[in-house]
Amino acid sequence: MMRTAIIASLCIAYSLAFVLPASMSGIPEEYKEFVPEVVQNFYKDLTPEDKQILRSIGENHAQYPNIDAALNALKEKSEKLHAKAVEVRNYVKSKIDSLGPDAKAFVEEVC
């Protein structure tokens, strides 16, 4: 059960870190408990301007070939927001990298 919860929380955090929605309001309440604190804090600390910047990046996602390009675009708009997003990304990557080979492959396949 605990392993399932960890993998589910990593999938949620992984998807949030790479999609960067403007809020957590779209996440069903029963799943919010699995969202890591670093991700919750990221969203809790967003200003209305930050949310607008994230919407702008999200609306233009097709022009970014990968997450690094999207993060560079984010950095051009707000270095502070970029630093927060990189912190979340690094947190999620470190958690995924710490998994065993089978679990890591599963998370990367599912997410």
C-alpha positions as CSV (number, residue, x, y, z in Angstrom):
1,M,0.0,0.0,0.0
2,M,2.8,2.4,0.9
3,R,4.7,1.6,-2.2
4,T,1.6,2.4,-4.3
5,A,1.1,5.7,-2.5
6,I,4.7,6.7,-3.1
7,I,4.5,5.8,-6.8
8,A,1.2,7.7,-7.1
9,S,2.6,10.8,-5.4
10,L,5.7,10.7,-7.7
11,C,3.5,10.4,-10.8
12,I,1.4,13.4,-9.6
13,A,4.5,15.4,-8.7
14,Y,6.2,14.4,-11.9
15,S,3.3,15.5,-14.1
16,L,2.9,18.8,-12.2
17,A,6.6,19.6,-12.4
18,F,6.6,19.2,-16.2
19,V,3.2,20.6,-17.0
20,L,3.3,23.5,-14.5
21,P,-0.5,24.2,-14.3
22,A,-1.3,27.6,-12.6
23,S,-3.0,26.0,-9.6
24,M,-3.8,22.8,-7.8
25,S,-7.5,23.3,-8.0
26,G,-7.8,20.7,-10.8
27,I,-6.5,18.0,-8.6
28,P,-9.2,16.0,-6.8
29,E,-9.2,16.4,-3.0
30,E,-8.5,12.7,-2.4
31,Y,-5.2,12.9,-4.3
32,K,-3.9,16.2,-2.9
33,E,-2.6,14.4,0.2
34,F,-0.1,12.6,-2.1
35,V,1.3,15.8,-3.6
36,P,4.7,16.5,-2.0
37,E,5.1,19.5,0.3
38,V,7.6,21.1,-2.0
39,V,5.0,21.0,-4.8
40,Q,2.2,22.3,-2.6
41,N,4.4,25.2,-1.4
42,F,5.2,26.0,-5.0
43,Y,1.5,26.5,-5.8
44,K,0.7,28.1,-2.4
45,D,3.3,30.8,-3.0
46,L,2.3,31.7,-6.6
47,T,1.2,35.3,-7.1
48,P,-1.4,36.3,-9.7
49,E,1.4,37.5,-11.9
50,D,3.2,34.1,-11.5
51,K,0.0,32.3,-12.5
52,Q,-0.4,34.4,-15.6
53,I,3.2,33.6,-16.6
54,L,2.6,29.9,-16.1
55,R,-0.6,30.2,-18.2
56,S,1.4,31.9,-21.0
57,I,4.0,29.2,-21.0
58,G,1.3,26.5,-20.9
59,E,-0.7,28.0,-23.8
60,N,2.5,28.0,-25.9
61,H,3.7,24.6,-24.9
62,A,3.8,23.4,-28.4
63,Q,6.7,25.7,-29.2
64,Y,8.9,24.2,-26.6
65,P,10.6,20.9,-27.8
66,N,11.4,19.8,-24.2
67,I,11.2,20.9,-20.6
68,D,14.5,22.7,-20.7
69,A,13.2,25.0,-23.5
70,A,10.0,25.7,-21.4
71,L,12.1,26.4,-18.4
72,N,14.3,28.8,-20.4
73,A,11.2,30.6,-21.6
74,L,10.0,30.8,-18.0
75,K,13.4,32.2,-16.9
76,E,13.0,35.0,-19.5
77,K,9.7,36.0,-17.9
78,S,10.6,35.6,-14.3
79,E,13.9,34.4,-12.8
80,K,12.3,34.0,-9.4
81,L,9.5,31.7,-10.8
82,H,12.1,29.8,-12.8
83,A,14.1,29.1,-9.7
84,K,11.0,27.8,-7.9
85,A,10.1,25.6,-10.9
86,V,13.6,24.2,-11.1
87,E,13.5,23.4,-7.4
88,V,10.3,21.4,-7.9
89,R,11.8,19.7,-11.0
90,N,15.0,18.8,-9.1
91,Y,13.0,17.4,-6.2
92,V,10.9,15.2,-8.4
93,K,13.9,14.1,-10.5
94,S,15.8,13.2,-7.3
95,K,12.9,11.1,-6.0
96,I,12.5,9.3,-9.3
97,D,16.3,8.7,-9.6
98,S,16.3,7.2,-6.1
99,L,13.8,4.4,-7.1
100,G,14.9,1.0,-8.0
101,P,15.2,0.2,-11.8
102,D,11.7,-1.4,-12.1
103,A,9.9,1.3,-10.1
104,K,11.8,4.0,-12.0
105,A,10.9,2.5,-15.4
106,F,7.3,2.2,-14.3
107,V,7.1,5.8,-13.2
108,E,8.7,7.0,-16.4
109,E,6.4,4.9,-18.5
110,V,3.2,5.9,-16.6
111,C,4.1,9.6,-16.3
